[in-house]
Amino acid sequence: MKNILTLEELGQFLLSIFLFSRLEYAWWIFPACLLLPDLSMIGYLVNPKIGAGLYNFFHHKLVAVFIFVLGFWLNNHLFSLVGIILFAHSSMDRIFGYGLKFNDDFKHTHLGWIGKKD
């Protein structure tokens, strides 16, 4: 099952690359922005609950799809770009086993624990 889910996420990441190619941005914008959603981890400096909430908001695919569709509907390429980057980043994270976070610990995700549980 893990392999099937990883392939599904890979397909979604490739879809993100395709959607990005339809926008009129230089190719280097995609890799330059790809890790920006991880800035949401700054919430963990406050506490795990704030950190998980902020992280999950910026890594939730429905948020990404909503922003992308809003950009498409408004003909706003920046919104579309933000939605694509959020979607691509979330897919990439899940390929590597980083899922949405629970409130108790950064390493506790909807995909299981990251690494060994301390």
N, C-alpha and C positions, 0 to 999 in steps of 0.2 A: 504494500500500500504506500509506503514511504516513497518508493521510486515513482509510482504513478503521480503522486502529489507533486513531487519535484519536477517531473516532466510537464505537468500542468502549469506550474509556476514559470518554467522556462518558456513555455508557449506564450504566457502573458507578458513576459519580459520582451520576447521577440516582437509581440504585437506593439508594445510601447515603442520599440525602435522604429517599426514601420510607421506608426502614427506620428512620431517625431519627424520622420523623413518627409511627411506631407506638409510640415510647417516650413516657413521660410527663415530658418535660423541656420547659422553656420554649424557644421557637424560637431565642432568641439564643445558647443554649449551643452550637449547631452551629457558627456562624461564629466564636464566641469560642474554640473549641477546635481549629479546623481547622488552624491552623499549629503547634500544639504539637509534633507529631512532628519538626519541624525542629530542636528543641532537641537532637536526637541528633547534630547536626553538631558539637557541642562536642568530640566525640572527635577531630576534626581538629586540635585544639590540642595533642594528644599526638603524633600522627603520622598519615600517610595510611592506614596499615593499620588502626589502631584506629578511625579516623574512618569508613572505609568499612564496617567490620564493624558498628559501632554504627548507622550510617545505614541500612545494608541490613536490619538486623534490624527496625527501626521502620518501614521502608518496604516490607517484604515482605508481599504480600497474603495468603499462607497464614497468617502469624502473625495478621493482622487477622481472617481468617475463623475461625481457631481460637479466638481470644479472644471473638469475637461468639457463636459456637456454644456455648462454655463458659458464657457469660453467659445465653444462652437456656436451656440445659439446667439450670443452677442457679437460674434465675429471678432472676438478679442483673443489674439494669438498668445498673449502673455498668460491669460487664464488657462488656455489650452495647454501651453507648455508646462505650467505648474501642475496641472492635473496629470499630464503624462509622466512628469518626473516623479511625482508622488506614487503613481501606480507602478512605474518601473522599479523604483527603489523598494517598495513593499514586496514586489515579486522577487527581486534579487535577495532581499533579506530572507525570505522564506525558502528560497533555494538553498541557502546556507544554514537553515535551521533556526533563524531568529524570528520568532513570532510575536504576536501581541502580548503585552505584559500583564501579569497579575499584580495586585497592589503590594504583595509581601516582599518581593525580591526581583531585581532586574533579570536574574537568570531564570525566573519562573515564567514560562510562556505558554501560549495555547498549544504549542507543538511539543511541550515537555520542558525539561530542564536543560539549560545550556551548560555543557561540560559536566563535571562531577558536582553533585550537590554537596556543599560543605557541611 
